[in-house]
Amino acid sequence: MRLIFVGPPGAGKGTQAKVVCVKAGIVQISTGDMLRAAKVAGKLPADLVTKMAAGSLVPDDVVISLIDERTKAPDCANGFLLDGFPRTAPQAEALGKLLAARGQALDVVLALEVPADLLIERAVLRRTDKRTGQIYHLKYSPPPPGADLEHRADDLEEVVRKRVETYEAMTAELLPYYEGLGILKRVNGVGSVEEVTGRILAALGEYLAR
């Protein structure tokens, strides 16, 4: 199974992707992890590393090249789950051409949908214990008495709201693109981890049964 997970920051993609990969016997490919590994291995030009450090986006051709190399690895023989790419219709088209050149295609694009207000609540009320690194949520998973809590800068409301808005703007054409190809499945991402997992596995039932 060749699968793409799409969803806004804080939707729970990472957690759910791990479950799906175990069930399907496929590997999870995070473009963020892949770029960090390429940087450590010295595979990226120095000027690109500098731009990345400043928060600039990595050019599509660089990411596609890395995905091409990664998905040819032996552990991708049974398929893979792409997390974090593509985010735009041109990126989706480039990925489609890459796979078509090998005689392959995507099976399904799964969109995990969570309302923006809930995404913001999930992040803004998140706290980290500076001593243990344990993550808590003031509403859903309160910290124990005496925890030394830190509110991370990237969990501030204005930062989270901007990330969600950026995601929505970038992916405005992505979901209709995959809908047009007939491979998009939308899943409600609101609820407990177990509830959302159940919906995802139900949506992927025909592929997991192969």
GROMACS elastic network, one bead per residue, 0.5 to 0.9 nm:
[ bonds ]
;  ai    aj funct       b0    kb
    1    24     6  0.74507   500
    1    25     6  0.89289   500
    1    26     6  0.74117   500
    1    78     6  0.66867   500
    1    80     6  0.65426   500
    1    81     6  0.80589   500
    1   106     6  0.77263   500
    1   107     6  0.61745   500
    1   108     6  0.81716   500
    1   207     6  0.67294   500
    1   208     6  0.79952   500
    1   210     6  0.89241   500
    2    26     6  0.84688   500
    2    78     6  0.83103   500
    2    80     6  0.50933   500
    2    81     6  0.61200   500
    2    82     6  0.80882   500
    2   104     6  0.88969   500
    2   105     6  0.73734   500
    2   106     6  0.50654   500
    2   107     6  0.53720   500
    2   108     6  0.69792   500
    2   109     6  0.88236   500
    3    79     6  0.78135   500
    3    80     6  0.62312   500
    3    82     6  0.62807   500
    3    83     6  0.89228   500
    3   106     6  0.61136   500
    3   107     6  0.59930   500
    3   108     6  0.52350   500
    3   109     6  0.58108   500
    3   110     6  0.74576   500
    4    80     6  0.83531   500
    4    81     6  0.55067   500
    4    83     6  0.62962   500
    4    84     6  0.84123   500
    4    85     6  0.76800   500
    4    86     6  0.81676   500
    4   106     6  0.78477   500
    4   107     6  0.86461   500
    4   108     6  0.66598   500
    4   110     6  0.61370   500
    4   111     6  0.83714   500
    5    13     6  0.68558   500
    5    17     6  0.75183   500
    5    81     6  0.69899   500
    5    82     6  0.62126   500
    5    83     6  0.53529   500
    5    84     6  0.73924   500
    5    85     6  0.82803   500
    5   108     6  0.88709   500
    5   109     6  0.61383   500
    5   110     6  0.51017   500
    5   111     6  0.61233   500
    5   112     6  0.74282   500
    6    13     6  0.75473   500
    6    82     6  0.88001   500
    6    83     6  0.70382   500
    6    84     6  0.70762   500
    6    85     6  0.79685   500
    6    86     6  0.82842   500
    6    87     6  0.79289   500
    6   109     6  0.71995   500
    6   110     6  0.60537   500
    6   112     6  0.61772   500
    6   113     6  0.86435   500
    6   171     6  0.89647   500
    6   175     6  0.86942   500
    7    10     6  0.82550   500
    7    11     6  0.60361   500
    7    12     6  0.81210   500
    7    13     6  0.66408   500
    7    84     6  0.85359   500
    7   110     6  0.84386   500
    7   111     6  0.56489   500
    7   113     6  0.63266   500
    7   114     6  0.80293   500
    7   167     6  0.83995   500
    8    11     6  0.56056   500
    8    12     6  0.86217   500
    8    13     6  0.83960   500
    8   112     6  0.78413   500
    8   113     6  0.76960   500
    8   114     6  0.76853   500
    8   116     6  0.85444   500
    8   119     6  0.81090   500
    8   163     6  0.82927   500
    8   164     6  0.62026   500
    8   167     6  0.60945   500
    8   168     6  0.75397   500
    9    12     6  0.77547   500
    9    13     6  0.82254   500
    9   119     6  0.75209   500
    9   160     6  0.82615   500
    9   163     6  0.71604   500
    9   164     6  0.65682   500
    9   167     6  0.77851   500
   10    13     6  0.76755   500
   10   114     6  0.86905   500
   10   119     6  0.57349   500
   10   120     6  0.81437   500
   10   122     6  0.70761   500
   10   123     6  0.68960   500
   10   164     6  0.89381   500
   11    14     6  0.85642   500
   11   112     6  0.67034   500
   11   113     6  0.71479   500
   11   114     6  0.60939   500
   11   119     6  0.66808   500
   11   122     6  0.89724   500
   11   189     6  0.66063   500
   11   190     6  0.84557   500
   12    15     6  0.55081   500
   12    16     6  0.63133   500
   12    17     6  0.85050   500
   12   112     6  0.80916   500
   12   189     6  0.76938   500
   12   193     6  0.81647   500
   13    16     6  0.52528   500
   13    17     6  0.57745   500
   13    18     6  0.86463   500
   13    83     6  0.76736   500
   13   112     6  0.72285   500
   14    17     6  0.51274   500
   14    18     6  0.64890   500
   14    83     6  0.77599   500
   15    18     6  0.56340   500
   15    19     6  0.70012   500
   15   193     6  0.81151   500
   16    19     6  0.52658   500
   16    20     6  0.63768   500
   16    21     6  0.87083   500
   16   193     6  0.77645   500
   16   196     6  0.79944   500
   16   197     6  0.63363   500
   16   200     6  0.81990   500
   17    20     6  0.51410   500
   17    21     6  0.60750   500
   17    22     6  0.86536   500
   17    28     6  0.70166   500
   17    81     6  0.74462   500
   17    83     6  0.79236   500
   18    21     6  0.52405   500
   18    22     6  0.63707   500
   18    23     6  0.87660   500
   18    27     6  0.87462   500
   18    28     6  0.72136   500
   19    22     6  0.53324   500
   19    23     6  0.62963   500
   19    24     6  0.86640   500
   19   197     6  0.76603   500
   20    23     6  0.50855   500
   20    24     6  0.59561   500
   20    25     6  0.81735   500
   20    26     6  0.81801   500
   20    81     6  0.85223   500
   20   197     6  0.83320   500
   20   200     6  0.81830   500
   20   201     6  0.73908   500
   20   204     6  0.89813   500
   21    24     6  0.51814   500
   21    25     6  0.55546   500
   21    27     6  0.58569   500
   21    28     6  0.64146   500
   21    80     6  0.78299   500
   21    81     6  0.71326   500
   22    25     6  0.51978   500
   22    26     6  0.68564   500
   22    27     6  0.82231   500
   23    26     6  0.80858   500
   23   201     6  0.87733   500
   23   208     6  0.73907   500
   24    27     6  0.88251   500
   24    78     6  0.87945   500
   24    79     6  0.87309   500
   24   207     6  0.83616   500
   24   208     6  0.58169   500
   24   209     6  0.89089   500
   25    78     6  0.72350   500
   25    79     6  0.81329   500
   25    80     6  0.87223   500
   26    75     6  0.77798   500
   26    76     6  0.68524   500
   26    77     6  0.84054   500
   26    78     6  0.59965   500
   26    79     6  0.53703   500
   26    80     6  0.50514   500
   26    81     6  0.69667   500
   27    75     6  0.69489   500
   27    76     6  0.64546   500
   27    78     6  0.84531   500
   27    79     6  0.70429   500
   27    81     6  0.61421   500
   27    82     6  0.87055   500
   28    80     6  0.58751   500
   28    82     6  0.62185   500
   28    83     6  0.71321   500
   29    32     6  0.87894   500
   29    33     6  0.77706   500
   29    34     6  0.74134   500
   29    67     6  0.84877   500
   29    70     6  0.82298   500
   29    71     6  0.85282   500
   29    80     6  0.68831   500
   29    81     6  0.58953   500
   29    83     6  0.60014   500
   29    84     6  0.85208   500
   30    33     6  0.52748   500
   30    34     6  0.61536   500
   30    35     6  0.86853   500
   30    81     6  0.83730   500
   30    82     6  0.62031   500
   30    84     6  0.60839   500
   30    85     6  0.79740   500
   31    35     6  0.60802   500
   31    36     6  0.85566   500
   31    63     6  0.74978   500
   31    66     6  0.85824   500
   31    67     6  0.78290   500
   31    82     6  0.76048   500
   31    83     6  0.66156   500
   31    84     6  0.57153   500
   31    85     6  0.64834   500
   32    35     6  0.52714   500
   32    36     6  0.62884   500
   32    37     6  0.86657   500
   32    83     6  0.86580   500
   32    84     6  0.72391   500
   33    36     6  0.51238   500
   33    37     6  0.61291   500
   33    38     6  0.86007   500
   34    37     6  0.51263   500
   34    38     6  0.61650   500
   34    39     6  0.85827   500
   34    63     6  0.87262   500
   34    66     6  0.74024   500
   34    67     6  0.82087   500
   34    70     6  0.83337   500
   35    38     6  0.50284   500
   35    39     6  0.60994   500
   35    40     6  0.86594   500
   35    44     6  0.84490   500
   35    58     6  0.89419   500
   35    63     6  0.77241   500
   35    66     6  0.79157   500
   36    39     6  0.50452   500
   36    40     6  0.62768   500
   36    41     6  0.86187   500
   37    40     6  0.51263   500
   37    41     6  0.61082   500
   37    42     6  0.86015   500
   37    43     6  0.86563   500
   38    41     6  0.50209   500
   38    42     6  0.61658   500
   38    43     6  0.50896   500
   38    44     6  0.62584   500
   38    66     6  0.81712   500
   39    42     6  0.51525   500
   39    43     6  0.59223   500
   39    44     6  0.55482   500
   39    45     6  0.85586   500
   39    49     6  0.70466   500
   40    43     6  0.76817   500
   40    44     6  0.86909   500
   41    44     6  0.81308   500
   42    45     6  0.76869   500
   42    46     6  0.85889   500
   44    47     6  0.84040   500
   44    48     6  0.65713   500
   44    49     6  0.66058   500
   44    62     6  0.86150   500
   45    48     6  0.53222   500
   45    49     6  0.64387   500
   45    50     6  0.88469   500
   46    49     6  0.50962   500
   46    50     6  0.62996   500
   46    51     6  0.87463   500
   47    50     6  0.50940   500
   47    51     6  0.62998   500
   47    52     6  0.86838   500
   48    51     6  0.50076   500
   48    52     6  0.60874   500
   48    53     6  0.85755   500
   48    56     6  0.87592   500
   48    58     6  0.74191   500
   48    59     6  0.89589   500
   49    52     6  0.50644   500
   49    53     6  0.62280   500
   49    54     6  0.87326   500
   50    53     6  0.51636   500
   50    54     6  0.64716   500
   50    55     6  0.89462   500
   50    56     6  0.88525   500
   51    54     6  0.50591   500
   51    55     6  0.64678   500
   51    56     6  0.52790   500
   51    57     6  0.77919   500
   51    58     6  0.81122   500
   52    55     6  0.50579   500
   52    56     6  0.50938   500
   52    57     6  0.66285   500
   52    58     6  0.68212   500
   53    56     6  0.73993   500
   57    60     6  0.87015   500
   58    61     6  0.85261   500
   58    62     6  0.69071   500
   58    63     6  0.70195   500
   59    62     6  0.55382   500
   59    63     6  0.67415   500
   59    64     6  0.88831   500
   60    63     6  0.52608   500
   60    64     6  0.60579   500
   60    65     6  0.85140   500
   60    90     6  0.87632   500
   60    91     6  0.66413   500
   60    94     6  0.85681   500
   61    64     6  0.50870   500
   61    65     6  0.60387   500
   61    66     6  0.86506   500
   61    91     6  0.88955   500
   61    94     6  0.85953   500
   62    65     6  0.51895   500
   62    66     6  0.63888   500
   62    67     6  0.87485   500
   63    66     6  0.51276   500
   63    67     6  0.61630   500
   63    68     6  0.85379   500
   63    85     6  0.86663   500
   64    67     6  0.50013   500
   64    68     6  0.59966   500
   64    69     6  0.86085   500
   64    91     6  0.81225   500
   64    94     6  0.74012   500
   64    95     6  0.68813   500
   64    98     6  0.81197   500
   65    68     6  0.50533   500
   65    69     6  0.63325   500
   65    70     6  0.86367   500
   66    69     6  0.51777   500
   66    70     6  0.60523   500
   66    71     6  0.85571   500
   67    71     6  0.58943   500
   67    72     6  0.84829   500
   67    95     6  0.85996   500
   68    71     6  0.55269   500
   68    72     6  0.64999   500
   68    95     6  0.86581   500
   68    98     6  0.70786   500
   68    99     6  0.84597   500
   69    72     6  0.54815   500
   69    73     6  0.70879   500
   70    73     6  0.55743   500
   70    76     6  0.80417   500
   71    74     6  0.81774   500
   71    75     6  0.82261   500
   71    76     6  0.56186   500
   71    77     6  0.81746   500
   71    79     6  0.83098   500
   71    80     6  0.75547   500
   72    75     6  0.83372   500
   72    76     6  0.65775   500
   72    77     6  0.76999   500
   73    76     6  0.56612   500
   73    77     6  0.73682   500
   74    77     6  0.54801   500
   74    78     6  0.87151   500
   75    78     6  0.72525   500
   75    79     6  0.81245   500
   75    80     6  0.86025   500
   76    80     6  0.57337   500
   77    80     6  0.82112   500
   82    85     6  0.63319   500
   82    86     6  0.82511   500
   83    86     6  0.82780   500
   84    87     6  0.70563   500
   85    88     6  0.83422   500
   85    91     6  0.77041   500
   85    92     6  0.81012   500
   86    89     6  0.76376   500
   86    90     6  0.84586   500
   86    91     6  0.52764   500
   86    92     6  0.53894   500
   86    93     6  0.89882   500
   86    95     6  0.76353   500
   86   171     6  0.88013   500
   86   174     6  0.80830   500
   87    90     6  0.86585   500
   87    91     6  0.66723   500
   87    92     6  0.73957   500
   87   167     6  0.79805   500
   87   170     6  0.61861   500
   87   171     6  0.54446   500
   87   173     6  0.89734   500
   87   174     6  0.65420   500
   88    91     6  0.52736   500
   88    92     6  0.62931   500
   88    93     6  0.87923   500
   88   170     6  0.58027   500
   88   171     6  0.54133   500
   88   172     6  0.77840   500
   88   173     6  0.65717   500
   88   174     6  0.52196   500
   88   175     6  0.88718   500
   89    93     6  0.61903   500
   89    94     6  0.86645   500
   89   170     6  0.88514   500
   89   171     6  0.76452   500
   89   172     6  0.86869   500
   89   173     6  0.57885   500
   89   175     6  0.83320   500
   89   176     6  0.88726   500
   89   177     6  0.64469   500
   89   178     6  0.86367   500
   90    93     6  0.50451   500
   90    94     6  0.62324   500
   90    95     6  0.86386   500
   90   174     6  0.85782   500
   91    94     6  0.50910   500
   91    95     6  0.61930   500
   91    96     6  0.85770   500
   91   174     6  0.88795   500
   92    95     6  0.51207   500
   92    96     6  0.61260   500
   92    97     6  0.87008   500
   92   174     6  0.73390   500
   92   177     6  0.81979   500
   92   178     6  0.83688   500
   93    96     6  0.50166   500
   93    97     6  0.62732   500
   93    98     6  0.86763   500
   94    97     6  0.51895   500
   94    98     6  0.62549   500
   94    99     6  0.88045   500
   95    98     6  0.50393   500
   95    99     6  0.63298   500
   95   100     6  0.85401   500
   96    99     6  0.52887   500
   96   100     6  0.59981   500
   96   101     6  0.85993   500
   96   104     6  0.86201   500
   96   105     6  0.67895   500
   96   106     6  0.76477   500
   97   101     6  0.61119   500
   97   102     6  0.88596   500
   97   105     6  0.89299   500
   98   101     6  0.54163   500
   98   102     6  0.70726   500
   98   104     6  0.85758   500
   99   102     6  0.53094   500
   99   103     6  0.64286   500
   99   105     6  0.56004   500
   99   106     6  0.78632   500
  100   104     6  0.51376   500
  100   105     6  0.60846   500
  101   104     6  0.73530   500
  102   105     6  0.86367   500
  106   109     6  0.75869   500
  106   183     6  0.79533   500
  107   183     6  0.66553   500
  107   207     6  0.80269   500
  108   178     6  0.88179   500
  108   182     6  0.86090   500
  108   184     6  0.60312   500
  108   185     6  0.71069   500
  108   204     6  0.82212   500
  108   207     6  0.87919   500
  109   175     6  0.86534   500
  109   178     6  0.71292   500
  109   179     6  0.88774   500
  109   183     6  0.58791   500
  109   185     6  0.61515   500
  109   186     6  0.84602   500
  110   183     6  0.83818   500
  110   184     6  0.59758   500
  110   186     6  0.59342   500
  110   187     6  0.70812   500
  110   200     6  0.81607   500
  110   203     6  0.84804   500
  110   204     6  0.87261   500
  111   175     6  0.79124   500
  111   184     6  0.72275   500
  111   185     6  0.61576   500
  111   187     6  0.60263   500
  111   188     6  0.85354   500
  111   189     6  0.89188   500
  112   185     6  0.87274   500
  112   186     6  0.62597   500
  112   187     6  0.50768   500
  112   188     6  0.61399   500
  112   189     6  0.53484   500
  112   196     6  0.89882   500
  112   200     6  0.86590   500
  113   186     6  0.69172   500
  113   187     6  0.60299   500
  113   188     6  0.52055   500
  113   189     6  0.51158   500
  113   190     6  0.76731   500
  114   117     6  0.85078   500
  114   118     6  0.68592   500
  114   119     6  0.66912   500
  114   188     6  0.66861   500
  114   189     6  0.52069   500
  114   190     6  0.59368   500
  115   118     6  0.55074   500
  115   119     6  0.64519   500
  115   120     6  0.88905   500
  115   189     6  0.87479   500
  115   190     6  0.82321   500
  116   119     6  0.50384   500
  116   120     6  0.62336   500
  116   121     6  0.86508   500
  116   161     6  0.79506   500
  116   164     6  0.69180   500
  116   165     6  0.86464   500
  117   120     6  0.52052   500
  117   121     6  0.62544   500
  117   122     6  0.87083   500
  117   161     6  0.88151   500
  118   122     6  0.60718   500
  118   123     6  0.86514   500
  118   190     6  0.84715   500
  119   122     6  0.51529   500
  119   123     6  0.63988   500
  119   124     6  0.85909   500
  119   160     6  0.81793   500
  119   161     6  0.86394   500
  119   164     6  0.80431   500
  120   123     6  0.52875   500
  120   124     6  0.58332   500
  120   125     6  0.83975   500
  120   155     6  0.84824   500
  120   156     6  0.88861   500
  120   157     6  0.65744   500
  120   160     6  0.61448   500
  120   161     6  0.65059   500
  120   164     6  0.82983   500
  121   124     6  0.52701   500
  121   125     6  0.60110   500
  121   126     6  0.83595   500
  121   157     6  0.84042   500
  122   125     6  0.59461   500
  122   126     6  0.64550   500
  122   137     6  0.74674   500
  122   139     6  0.87011   500
  122   140     6  0.86838   500
  123   126     6  0.51875   500
  123   127     6  0.86175   500
  123   137     6  0.83448   500
  123   154     6  0.85982   500
  123   155     6  0.53083   500
  123   156     6  0.76482   500
  123   157     6  0.78022   500
  123   160     6  0.70699   500
  124   127     6  0.83118   500
  124   137     6  0.88257   500
  124   151     6  0.82358   500
  124   154     6  0.89391   500
  124   155     6  0.51779   500
  124   156     6  0.56254   500
  124   157     6  0.56501   500
  124   160     6  0.76048   500
  125   136     6  0.84390   500
  125   137     6  0.55689   500
  125   138     6  0.54317   500
  125   139     6  0.70078   500
  125   151     6  0.83152   500
  125   155     6  0.79702   500
  125   156     6  0.88743   500
  126   135     6  0.70193   500
  126   136     6  0.57829   500
  126   138     6  0.64081   500
  126   139     6  0.86316   500
  126   141     6  0.89711   500
  126   150     6  0.89325   500
  126   151     6  0.70352   500
  126   152     6  0.83208   500
  126   155     6  0.71120   500
  127   134     6  0.85184   500
  127   135     6  0.58292   500
  127   136     6  0.52186   500
  127   137     6  0.59704   500
  127   138     6  0.72525   500
  127   143     6  0.82748   500
  127   149     6  0.59373   500
  127   150     6  0.55913   500
  127   151     6  0.51632   500
  127   152     6  0.72242   500
  127   155     6  0.85836   500
  128   131     6  0.87318   500
  128   132     6  0.82565   500
  128   133     6  0.59203   500
  128   134     6  0.57306   500
  128   136     6  0.61136   500
  128   137     6  0.86154   500
  128   143     6  0.89542   500
  128   147     6  0.88775   500
  128   148     6  0.79868   500
  128   149     6  0.54068   500
  128   150     6  0.51222   500
  128   151     6  0.66078   500
  128   152     6  0.75261   500
  129   132     6  0.55762   500
  129   133     6  0.51481   500
  129   134     6  0.53735   500
  129   135     6  0.64517   500
  129   136     6  0.77388   500
  129   143     6  0.82873   500
  129   147     6  0.59721   500
  129   148     6  0.51770   500
  129   150     6  0.61885   500
  130   133     6  0.55787   500
  130   134     6  0.79008   500
  130   147     6  0.81818   500
  130   148     6  0.57151   500
  130   149     6  0.59905   500
  130   150     6  0.62090   500
  131   134     6  0.82173   500
  131   147     6  0.81141   500
  131   148     6  0.66675   500
  131   149     6  0.85389   500
  132   135     6  0.88074   500
  132   148     6  0.88771   500
  135   141     6  0.87414   500
  135   143     6  0.83772   500
  136   139     6  0.88339   500
  136   140     6  0.80314   500
  136   141     6  0.54122   500
  136   142     6  0.58456   500
  136   143     6  0.56328   500
  136   149     6  0.88931   500
  137   140     6  0.53698   500
  137   142     6  0.53666   500
  137   143     6  0.72017   500
  138   141     6  0.60889   500
  138   143     6  0.69853   500
  139   142     6  0.61108   500
  143   146     6  0.83849   500
  143   147     6  0.64371   500
  143   149     6  0.83767   500
  144   147     6  0.59280   500
  146   149     6  0.87751   500
  151   154     6  0.85257   500
  151   155     6  0.67934   500
  151   156     6  0.76380   500
  152   155     6  0.53356   500
  152   156     6  0.70860   500
  153   156     6  0.55929   500
  153   159     6  0.78047   500
  154   157     6  0.83709   500
  154   158     6  0.88982   500
  154   159     6  0.58404   500
  154   160     6  0.66888   500
  155   158     6  0.84538   500
  155   159     6  0.66327   500
  155   160     6  0.59881   500
  156   159     6  0.54076   500
  156   160     6  0.61912   500
  156   161     6  0.85830   500
  157   160     6  0.51695   500
  157   161     6  0.59279   500
  157   162     6  0.84572   500
  158   161     6  0.51733   500
  158   162     6  0.61511   500
  158   163     6  0.87076   500
  159   162     6  0.51951   500
  159   163     6  0.63119   500
  159   164     6  0.87804   500
  160   163     6  0.50753   500
  160   164     6  0.62428   500
  160   165     6  0.86086   500
  161   164     6  0.51863   500
  161   165     6  0.61455   500
  161   166     6  0.85497   500
  162   165     6  0.50681   500
  162   166     6  0.60145   500
  162   167     6  0.85293   500
  163   166     6  0.50845   500
  163   167     6  0.61417   500
  163   168     6  0.86411   500
  164   167     6  0.50837   500
  164   168     6  0.61938   500
  164   169     6  0.86425   500
  165   168     6  0.51103   500
  165   169     6  0.61574   500
  165   170     6  0.85856   500
  166   169     6  0.51653   500
  166   170     6  0.61017   500
  166   171     6  0.85852   500
  167   170     6  0.51794   500
  167   171     6  0.60771   500
  167   172     6  0.83932   500
  168   171     6  0.53494   500
  168   172     6  0.58757   500
  169   172     6  0.53598   500
  169   173     6  0.85044   500
  170   173     6  0.75351   500
  170   174     6  0.78655   500
  171   175     6  0.67096   500
  172   175     6  0.68253   500
  172   176     6  0.76975   500
  173   176     6  0.56016   500
  173   177     6  0.61038   500
  173   178     6  0.89349   500
  174   177     6  0.50883   500
  174   178     6  0.64812   500
  174   179     6  0.85748   500
  175   178     6  0.52789   500
  175   179     6  0.59563   500
  175   180     6  0.85133   500
  175   184     6  0.71951   500
  176   180     6  0.60270   500
  176   181     6  0.86952   500
  176   184     6  0.85430   500
  177   180     6  0.52133   500
  177   181     6  0.66987   500
  177   184     6  0.88798   500
  178   182     6  0.63907   500
  178   183     6  0.59478   500
  178   184     6  0.54820   500
  179   182     6  0.50248   500
  179   183     6  0.61400   500
  179   184     6  0.50258   500
  179   185     6  0.81711   500
  180   183     6  0.78810   500
  180   184     6  0.83071   500
  181   184     6  0.76769   500
  182   185     6  0.87437   500
  185   203     6  0.70509   500
  185   204     6  0.87023   500
  186   203     6  0.84551   500
  187   196     6  0.79259   500
  187   199     6  0.66540   500
  187   200     6  0.65158   500
  187   203     6  0.76507   500
  188   191     6  0.83011   500
  188   196     6  0.70538   500
  188   199     6  0.75459   500
  188   200     6  0.87022   500
  189   192     6  0.87027   500
  189   193     6  0.86652   500
  189   195     6  0.86555   500
  189   196     6  0.56861   500
  189   197     6  0.88862   500
  189   199     6  0.85875   500
  190   193     6  0.86995   500
  190   195     6  0.83452   500
  190   196     6  0.69323   500
  191   194     6  0.79983   500
  191   195     6  0.59101   500
  191   196     6  0.62143   500
  192   195     6  0.51281   500
  192   196     6  0.63128   500
  192   197     6  0.85136   500
  193   196     6  0.53277   500
  193   197     6  0.60747   500
  193   198     6  0.86691   500
  194   198     6  0.61883   500
  194   199     6  0.88026   500
  195   198     6  0.51735   500
  195   199     6  0.65401   500
  195   200     6  0.88582   500
  196   199     6  0.51458   500
  196   200     6  0.62630   500
  196   201     6  0.86868   500
  197   200     6  0.51136   500
  197   201     6  0.61392   500
  197   202     6  0.85039   500
  198   201     6  0.52757   500
  198   202     6  0.61256   500
  198   203     6  0.86306   500
  199   202     6  0.50943   500
  199   203     6  0.61797   500
  199   204     6  0.86920   500
  200   203     6  0.50531   500
  200   204     6  0.62303   500
  200   205     6  0.84617   500
  201   204     6  0.50378   500
  201   205     6  0.57863   500
  201   208     6  0.80058   500
  202   206     6  0.84468   500
  203   206     6  0.79199   500
  203   207     6  0.89347   500
  204   207     6  0.54985   500
  204   208     6  0.61521   500
  204   209     6  0.86693   500
  205   208     6  0.52047   500
  205   209     6  0.61393   500
  205   210     6  0.89703   500
  206   209     6  0.52835   500
  206   210     6  0.68378   500
  207   210     6  0.55409   500
